[in-house]
């Protein structure tokens, strides 16, 4: 899904809040992001074709997720239920 197709951060945030796990591509790496608790999101690298300076897993705040959102590509949903 291309972010410019009308999908806003508000919609993305609500999906995370409703329990969805979301896969996305950022800087040629595939990530999984999901909500852990209020203002706490877990970000995991699930596929990387090369060495990367990014952590394999990290905890993010909503502010950081907001900053990353505009650079996320190829969004895919996985139900956390």
Secondary structure, DSSP 8 states (H G I E B T S, - for coil): --GGGT--HHHHHHHHHTTEEEEEEETTEEEEEEEEETTEEEEEEEEESS--SS-SEEEE-HHHHHHHHTT-EEEEEEE--
